[in-house]
Amino acid sequence: MSNTRIIFILKLIIVLGLCLIGLGYYLINHAHLPEKMGVTGMVISAGCYALGLILSLPTKMYLTFIWVKAEQEKKRTSEDKN
């Protein structure tokens, strides 16, 4: 799989993670799920938050490593030309 394909998939995972964080926020603050369902509502809302964080944070770190590596390679090639 090429780097561009991996980056595209990771960006989709980040968006999915942010959507899950937003869903958790909506369920707690606007739908008042914990008040309606009790502990089960809290678990569902917290699960959305947690899964969103799990999906979004590591992919951001991996993308940052890829971009830093590409920057270093560009820098090396420009130094080699000079």
ZIKA-V180873 format. One record per residue. N is the residue number from 0. RES is the residue in three letters. SS is DSSP state (alpha for helix, beta for strand, coil for the rest). NEAR is the number of other C-alpha atoms within 12 Angstrom. D_LAST is the distance of its C-alpha to the last C-alpha in Angstrom with 2 decimals. Layout:
n = <N:N>
res = <RES:RES>
ss = <SS:SS>
near = <NEAR:NEAR>
d_last = <D_LAST:D_LAST>
This chain:
n = <0:1:2:3:4:5:6:7:8:9:10:11:12:13:14:15:16:17:18:19:20:21:22:23:24:25:26:27:28:29:30:31:32:33:34:35:36:37:38:39:40:41:42:43:44:45:46:47:48:49:50:51:52:53:54:55:56:57:58:59:60:61:62:63:64:65:66:67:68:69:70:71:72:73:74:75:76:77:78:79:80:81>
res = <MET:SER:ASN:THR:ARG:ILE:ILE:PHE:ILE:LEU:LYS:LEU:ILE:ILE:VAL:LEU:GLY:LEU:CYS:LEU:ILE:GLY:LEU:GLY:TYR:TYR:LEU:ILE:ASN:HIS:ALA:HIS:LEU:PRO:GLU:LYS:MET:GLY:VAL:THR:GLY:MET:VAL:ILE:SER:ALA:GLY:CYS:TYR:ALA:LEU:GLY:LEU:ILE:LEU:SER:LEU:PRO:THR:LYS:MET:TYR:LEU:THR:PHE:ILE:TRP:VAL:LYS:ALA:GLU:GLN:GLU:LYS:LYS:ARG:THR:SER:GLU:ASP:LYS:ASN>
ss = <coil:coil:alpha:alpha:alpha:alpha:alpha:alpha:alpha:alpha:alpha:alpha:alpha:alpha:alpha:alpha:alpha:alpha:alpha:alpha:alpha:alpha:alpha:alpha:alpha:alpha:alpha:alpha:alpha:coil:coil:coil:alpha:alpha:alpha:alpha:alpha:coil:alpha:alpha:alpha:alpha:alpha:alpha:alpha:alpha:alpha:alpha:alpha:alpha:alpha:alpha:alpha:alpha:alpha:alpha:alpha:alpha:alpha:alpha:alpha:alpha:alpha:alpha:alpha:alpha:alpha:alpha:alpha:alpha:alpha:alpha:alpha:alpha:alpha:alpha:alpha:alpha:alpha:alpha:alpha:coil>
near = <8:8:15:13:11:16:22:16:21:25:24:19:26:27:21:24:28:26:22:27:28:24:25:30:25:21:27:28:16:15:17:18:23:22:17:14:16:14:15:16:22:24:20:25:31:25:24:27:27:24:26:27:25:21:27:27:23:19:27:24:18:22:25:17:15:19:17:14:15:15:14:14:14:14:14:13:12:11:10:9:8:7>
d_last = <32.88:29.53:27.63:28.60:32.23:32.16:30.72:33.43:36.14:35.01:35.09:38.60:39.62:38.44:40.52:43.46:43.24:43.25:46.19:48.09:47.53:48.85:51.78:52.66:52.63:54.83:57.25:57.76:57.84:59.16:61.06:62.49:62.38:63.12:66.25:67.45:66.67:66.65:64.64:63.62:62.06:60.12:58.85:57.77:55.97:54.31:53.33:51.53:49.65:48.80:47.70:45.56:43.81:43.40:41.79:39.50:38.03:36.60:35.00:33.20:31.85:30.72:29.00:27.21:25.99:24.77:22.88:21.31:20.24:18.71:16.85:15.47:14.43:12.63:10.85:9.99:8.80:6.52:5.20:5.44:3.80:0.00>
